[in-house]
């Protein structure tokens, strides 16, 4: 694992059953700005846009949220079944677009409301992520 890659888990998947994700599937990461239960919650969506769980809280709070606040974009891919019940192993890495035009197209296609910020490929440098 290099310094730009984080191995972690998607947890609490039982709350979103039967939604799930397959090995190798790219997932979307959402910082839930108005989560009344957990201000550090980072929700995970599968390729179909369905919520499947939450990013491990410790990683979300200590690594991912501070990076988001600095403008980092993430790519998240399923790497296997989790060691704990109702979880998946995932690999987070800094998103590196193949070319600038592809990144701009992705940014334009996102439809964000005031409760969620897609931090998987969106430019969050101007988003309210406090």
C-alpha positions as CSV (number, residue, x, y, z in Angstrom):
1,X,0.0,0.0,0.0
2,X,1.5,3.3,-1.0
3,X,1.0,6.6,0.8
4,X,-1.9,7.6,-1.5
5,X,-3.8,4.4,-1.0
6,X,-6.0,3.6,2.0
7,X,-7.4,0.1,2.7
8,X,-10.5,0.3,4.8
9,X,-14.1,-1.0,5.1
10,X,-17.7,0.0,4.1
11,X,-19.6,-0.8,7.3
12,X,-23.3,-1.0,8.4
13,X,-24.3,-2.6,5.1
14,X,-27.2,-4.4,6.8
15,X,-29.0,-1.0,7.1
16,X,-29.2,-0.8,3.3
17,X,-29.8,-4.5,2.4
18,X,-30.3,-5.7,-0.3
19,X,-28.2,-3.0,-1.8
20,X,-24.6,-4.2,-2.3
21,X,-21.5,-4.0,-4.6
22,X,-19.4,-6.5,-6.4
23,X,-15.6,-7.1,-6.4
24,X,-13.9,-4.4,-8.5
25,X,-16.9,-2.1,-8.6
26,X,-16.2,1.6,-8.3
27,X,-18.1,3.3,-5.5
28,X,-19.1,6.9,-4.8
29,X,-18.2,8.6,-1.6
30,X,-20.6,11.2,-0.1
31,X,-20.0,13.5,2.9
32,X,-23.3,13.8,4.6
33,X,-23.3,17.4,5.8
34,X,-26.5,17.4,7.7
35,X,-26.2,13.9,9.4
36,X,-27.8,14.5,12.8
37,X,-26.5,11.3,14.2
38,X,-22.8,11.4,13.1
39,X,-21.2,14.6,11.8
40,X,-18.3,12.5,10.5
41,X,-20.5,10.1,8.4
42,X,-19.3,9.4,4.9
43,X,-21.9,7.4,3.0
44,X,-21.0,5.0,0.2
45,X,-23.1,4.5,-3.0
46,X,-22.7,1.6,-5.5
47,X,-22.5,2.1,-9.3
48,X,-26.3,2.1,-9.5
49,X,-26.4,5.1,-7.1
50,X,-27.9,3.1,-4.2
51,X,-26.6,3.7,-0.7
52,X,-24.8,0.5,0.6
53,X,-23.2,1.6,3.9
54,X,-20.7,4.0,5.5
55,X,-17.0,4.4,5.4
56,X,-15.2,3.2,8.5
57,X,-15.7,6.1,11.0
58,X,-12.1,6.3,12.2
59,X,-10.7,6.5,8.6
60,X,-13.5,9.0,7.7
61,X,-12.8,11.3,10.6
62,X,-9.0,11.2,10.7
63,X,-8.1,10.8,7.0
64,X,-10.9,11.3,4.5
65,X,-12.7,14.3,5.9
66,X,-9.5,16.4,6.4
67,X,-8.4,15.5,2.9
68,X,-11.8,16.5,1.5
69,X,-11.5,19.9,3.2
70,X,-8.2,20.3,1.4
71,X,-9.9,19.6,-2.0
72,X,-8.8,16.0,-2.4
73,X,-10.9,13.8,-4.8
74,X,-11.2,10.1,-4.1
75,X,-11.6,6.9,-6.1
76,X,-13.1,4.0,-4.1
77,X,-13.0,0.4,-5.4
78,X,-14.3,-2.8,-3.8
79,X,-11.4,-5.2,-3.1
80,X,-13.2,-8.0,-1.3
81,X,-15.5,-9.1,1.6
82,X,-14.9,-7.5,4.9
83,X,-13.5,-9.3,7.9
84,X,-16.4,-8.0,10.1
85,X,-20.0,-8.9,9.4
86,X,-22.0,-6.7,7.0
87,X,-18.9,-5.0,5.5
88,X,-16.8,-4.8,2.3
89,X,-13.1,-4.1,2.0
90,X,-12.4,-1.1,-0.2
91,X,-9.4,0.7,-1.5
92,X,-9.4,4.5,-1.5
93,X,-7.0,6.4,-3.6
94,X,-6.6,10.0,-4.8
95,X,-8.6,10.4,-8.0
96,X,-6.3,11.1,-11.0
97,X,-8.3,11.9,-14.2
98,X,-6.9,10.6,-17.4
99,X,-7.3,14.0,-18.9
100,X,-8.7,17.4,-17.8
101,X,-11.7,17.3,-20.1
102,X,-13.0,14.0,-18.6
103,X,-12.7,15.5,-15.1
104,X,-14.7,18.6,-16.3
105,X,-17.4,16.5,-17.8
106,X,-17.8,14.5,-14.5
107,X,-18.0,17.7,-12.5
108,X,-20.8,19.1,-14.8
109,X,-22.9,15.9,-14.6
110,X,-23.1,15.9,-10.8
111,X,-26.4,17.0,-9.3
112,X,-25.6,17.8,-5.6
113,X,-28.2,19.0,-3.1
114,X,-27.4,20.8,0.2
115,X,-27.3,17.5,2.2
116,X,-24.7,15.6,0.3
117,X,-21.4,16.2,-1.4
118,X,-20.0,13.7,-3.8
119,X,-16.3,13.6,-3.1
120,X,-15.4,10.7,-5.3
121,X,-14.8,12.8,-8.5
122,X,-16.3,16.1,-7.8
123,X,-14.4,19.3,-7.2
124,X,-15.1,19.9,-3.6
125,X,-12.7,22.8,-3.1
126,X,-15.7,25.2,-3.2
127,X,-18.2,22.9,-1.4
128,X,-19.3,23.5,2.2
129,X,-17.8,20.5,4.0
130,X,-17.5,21.9,7.5
